Every structure is written in C-alpha cells, then in structure tokens.
Amino acid sequence: MFSDDEDLMDDCLTEFNEDLSLVQLCRKGVCYELQKSFHWHEDILTSFDDNRFRQMLRVSRSQFHFLLGLIANDEVFQKSPERQFQVELQLAIVLFRLGSSGESASISKIASVFGVGDGGTLIKITQRVFKAFLKLQSQYLYWPDSNERSEIVRETFDELPFCIGYIDGTEIKLAEAPCKNHEAFHSRTRIYSVKVQVVCDRHLKIRHVVTGYCGSTHDAKIFKNCSIFTEKSSYFSGQQYLAGDSAYPLSSIVITPYRSNSRHLDANKRKKFNKRHSKYRVRVEHCFGVLKGRFCSLTELRMRFQNEESHQLCNEWILVCCILHNILLATTEVGDFEETSPLNIDSTESNAVDCETFEIKRQSLYNLMFGGEN
C-alpha cells in the first residue's frame, strides 16, 4: 500500500516538474483562460474539400489517415489517455503548425482555432507527436546499404557515374534572435538562423540530415564534423561519391564543379563538366524546395532560443519535417508543393586546395561522361 502511494507521489512530482518547465518555457504566453471548442476541427475541417484540406494540413486525407495509423498506438499517447486529446486532433494540430508560417504560426492563433490551451498544452501536444515520429526515423530516414548503393549507381551511371546522392546546406531562418550567443546565429546572409545539411537521392528522398549548427557555420565545417566524413567506409564503396557545390572541398567522397580559376582541363571542358554536374546536383535544391514548400514553418521558425531545451526542440522540429517528407514522398507528386522562398546557395567561399589525387578522380569522371572527347 505504501509502495503504491510512493509511486503515485513520484508520478505527481514528475508531472509537476514537466508542467513547471513548460510554464517557464512559455512564460510570455497569454494569461487569460481560453474558451475551448472543437467546432472548427470536428465540423469545419472535416467538411473541407480535398484541396482545402491539403492546404490546411499540408497532406491529403488519405495521407493524414496513413500518418495517423503509424503513430496512433504509440505508448506516448497511452500515458494518462483520459487527460489527452484524441490522437487525431493532436496530429492535425502538429501538421497545421509545421505547415504554417508568419502570424498564422503563432501559438495563440493555433490554440484558438483548434480550441486547446495555448502555451503548455500546445507544446505538450507537439512534443508527443514529435516523439512518436522520431521513433520511425530508422524506418524512413536511413543511408542506403551497399546493395541499394550499387543499384543507384546502375540507374544513374549515364548521369553522373558512381554518384549515389547530392549534398548541400540550407538556412532555417529564426523569427527572433537567440537569447544567448546570438552573434553565432547571425549568418552571412544577415539573418538569425540555424544550418541544416541534407543528402538526398535521385528521387529527392532524404538519406542523411545534420541539424543544430549556428547560422554562421560554413557548410564545409559541418560536413567535416559529420559521420559521413569521419566514417567514410560505412557510407561509401569503391568509387562512390556525393555531388556537392563549390562550398565543399573536393575530396574522394564529394565531387564539386571546377572553379573558374582552375588550371585543370581547358575552359570548354570545365564548362561542359560543370553543366552536367549542376544539372543533377540541383536535385538537392529541389528537395529543399519541396520540404519548405510543404512545411512552411521552415521558412521562418517562430521559436525563441532560450536554453538547450528550446535548441533541442528546434532540431527535432527540423528532423520530424524530414521524416514526414520521406513518408509522404512516395504518395505525392513533387510539383504539389512549390518553393516558397529563395534558397540559400552559398558557394563562394573556398575552403580547400584541390588535391591532385582527388583531381585525378574528377578528370576520370569527365572521361566516363564524355568519353575523353576534345
């Protein structure tokens, strides 16, 4: 009996500490009591035609129910279910948040639309749904194994021989300056942001993602600290490589275009190689366009960096968007979502001198692509 009382007390204290953390995190939230109503979600959203439903939640009805089926039985929704909203409502709220930008993304407005408490309640819902989808990462966001990489090489050999993916970085703009060390988040484009590095394949499926770096961090530094670079043998076989822009140093695993001042090959051959290289490397920029077009919150995150907890939430936000991108990609036409903002293509800074060994590999690729023609 005493043991049960102690367990109950521990659960109460744990829940109290979680609520206290949320109050501190959202201390600038609205203080008045919000009138709760599910009228919009239950009566209006369900009556929308398919196109308007997609505009509101960024997925079709069939995709919504597919996503719901993936997470409905997750244990995170089984804890105190009598105190939670229906999983369907929680998923709809999070998809609406991920797909909203500007004033439409404000916590108070979203809470008012869905009839839930602003501040702590909305963040709890977001954290639950994030936790459920993050458990699916290994199933939907993973590096191709040796057999799949060989298949990719066979299918794309006439494009860029031995290329298994395309790498680039992009900025996620922050709506306001972080509370601490804000200078580090101020990027070369004069905005506060975090950097994201993505590797995608020929179908725009994301195969690797790195998040959390400050906006001032250069793409090359992010790459040299990620597992793809530090554990090359686990990611590549034989002559396999990624295609990247000139923000990356030429290496055995990243082939970049020739610079205008290169002394290798002649100008016409360099131009020819760069044109072919750019034609296919641009797929990663298209990937960013589709990702940000669907999840418009990534065009400007309305999130205040106060501590490690808020920084972690930002990383999870981006990662969940990437996981959802892959889940939905198989059932979505790429043209369904257009790019919503100019992409940050930073390729002006030189980070390394071309190594002759790597240059030999690049020239051999030229010979494979163009048969050594003059």
HELIX and SHEET records of a PDB file:
HELIX    1   1 PHE A    2  LEU A   25  1                                  24    
HELIX    2   2 HIS A   39  HIS A   39  1                                   1    
HELIX    3   3 TRP A   40  ILE A   44  3                                   5    
HELIX    4   4 LEU A   45  SER A   47  5                                   3    
HELIX    5   5 ASP A   50  LEU A   57  1                                   8    
HELIX    6   6 ARG A   61  ILE A   71  1                                  11    
HELIX    7   7 GLU A   75  PHE A   77  5                                   3    
HELIX    8   8 PRO A   81  ARG A   83  5                                   3    
HELIX    9   9 VAL A   87  LEU A   98  1                                  12    
HELIX   10  10 GLY A  102  ALA A  105  5                                   4    
HELIX   11  11 ILE A  107  PHE A  114  1                                   8    
HELIX   12  12 GLY A  120  LEU A  134  1                                  15    
HELIX   13  13 GLN A  137  TYR A  140  1                                   4    
HELIX   14  14 SER A  146  THR A  156  1                                  11    
HELIX   15  15 HIS A  182  PHE A  185  5                                   4    
HELIX   16  16 ASP A  219  LYS A  224  1                                   6    
HELIX   17  17 SER A  227  THR A  230  1                                   4    
HELIX   18  18 LYS A  232  TYR A  235  1                                   4    
HELIX   19  19 ALA A  267  ARG A  281  1                                  15    
HELIX   20  20 ARG A  283  ARG A  294  1                                  12    
HELIX   21  21 CYS A  296  THR A  299  5                                   4    
HELIX   22  22 GLU A  308  LEU A  329  1                                  22    
HELIX   23  23 VAL A  334  ASP A  336  5                                   3    
HELIX   24  24 GLU A  356  PHE A  370  1                                  15    
SHEET    1   A 5 ILE A 206  CYS A 214  0                                        
SHEET    2   A 5 SER A 193  CYS A 200 -1                                        
SHEET    3   A 5 CYS A 163  LYS A 173 -1                                        
SHEET    4   A 5 TYR A 241  GLY A 244  1                                        
SHEET    5   A 5 VAL A 254  ILE A 255  1                                        
END                                                                             
